[in-house]
């Protein structure tokens, strides 16, 4: 059912007559200026916070990369030292093997000529 709207009944309504007597709300003359100034200061504050967050992030990111680089260099250095130590052990063992073979060969070689010379 459509709502019947009678414009004459609104004009006679005491609420409408009271509202008609009320002054219209008008903004202050400097309302727009103050509002824009407030928006600008809020934007500047937010930008200042973002700049400080960016600085912190930059330092944290740079520090993290530096720490990762230092750890990587340390691991590579320790690994190379361990590899050198293992290689030195292998070389030392090889020298010992050659030395033991050489002493056995020398003793058998020196024993053979002595026996040859005694047989002559």
Secondary structure, 3 states (H helix, E strand, C coil): CCCCCCHHHHHHCHHHHHHHHCCCCCCCCCHHHHHHHHHHHHHHHHHHHHHHHHHHHHHHHHHHHHHHHHHHHHHHHHHHHHHHHHHHHHHHHHHHHHHHHHHHHHHHHHHHHHHHHHHC
